[in-house]
Amino acid sequence: MITLYDLVFDKDLRPSPFCWRTKLALKHKGLPWRDEPMGFTEKQKIAFAQSTAVPVLHDGTKVVKDSWAIALHLDQAYPDKPLFPNDPAKAYARFVNGWADTAINPLLFQLVVGDLVEAVRPQDRAYIVESRGKRLGTTDFAAFQKNAREKGPAGLRAALEPARRVLKEQPFLSGSAPAYSDHILYGSLLWPHTISPDYELLEKDDPVYAWRERMLDFKP
């Protein structure tokens, strides 16, 4: 049985965009797995993988860390239902992976950080306050989020323009059916959907919104 070490918040919320990528990839492959939830202060659970961050995948004797490395492993170990239908698709997915990490996730973080801090487990709160406080230069996360939201999600919507242009022409980033490129971006958007479900980032006439609705069928 495959074991996935997944970041857990209070009330069993699972917002991590990187863990979502792996869960979507596993479902894409039709592979069963067991979740092993871990909080921010339970890094000893993944010490065996020489990692301090999730996702970590334990597949038989194989241990893989990092969502991109996990996707590569899954396609090599389980070639049916490929995440990367061909080599150009892998190069394209690598681009989407980097674009989401550097252009999309930082903007999402600003819009949900207050809710994120409120949603962590009590035993993880001190860690998240210290680590994210250093990152932002403040521990008034609610005010930071409020200020970001007052500016609106226009910056995020602008950053999504590359995906929007593709999705105007085809139903998924990967073509007529989703593949790992779609799971990458969808995993990012499941982050605010999990933490701040009442905060809508996209306009209903946006092709990215319609794509996100289609991707709901692929959520584990």
C-alpha positions, 0 to 999 in steps of 0.5 A: 500500500502506498502511504502519503504523508499529508499536511493536516490542519485543525478539523482535519483540513488538508490545504497544502497545494503540494500534497494536493498535486500528489493526491490528484496524481494518485487518483489520476493513476487509479492508485489506492493509498493511505494518508498519514497526516502530520502537523507542522511540528511533527517533522519526526514522522518524515525524518526517515525520508530525510525531509522536513516538508511534505508531501513524502510518498512511501511506495513499497521500498521506495521513498520519494519526497517533493511533489514533482519527484513523486509525479515522475516516480508514479509515471515510471512505476505505474505507466498506465494512465500517464501523467505526462503523455509524452516528453513535450508534455513533461517539459510543459508540466515542468514549466507549469510547476515552476510558474505555479510555485513562483507566480501563483502560490505567493499571491494565494498565500497573501489572500488566505494567510489569516485564515490559514493561521486560524485553521492550524492545529493548536499544537502547531500554532506557535510554529506557524506564527513564528515561521510565517511571521518572519516571512511577512514581517508581521504576526498580525496575519488578519490585518495582512490578509484584510489589506491584501483582499482590499486590494482585491484578487486582480493580481492573481487573476492577471497572473493566471492569464497564461492559463486563461489563454490556453483554456479559451481554446481547450477544456484542460491545460493538457488538451482534451483531458487533464494530466499533471499540468492541470493537477498542479494548478488545480492543487494550488487553487484547492489551497484557498478552496480548503482554507477560505471556501467562502472567498471567491477568487475567480469571476464566473465568466473566466475560463479558469473558473469553468476549468476549475469546475470541470476539475471538481470531478477529479478531486479525491 
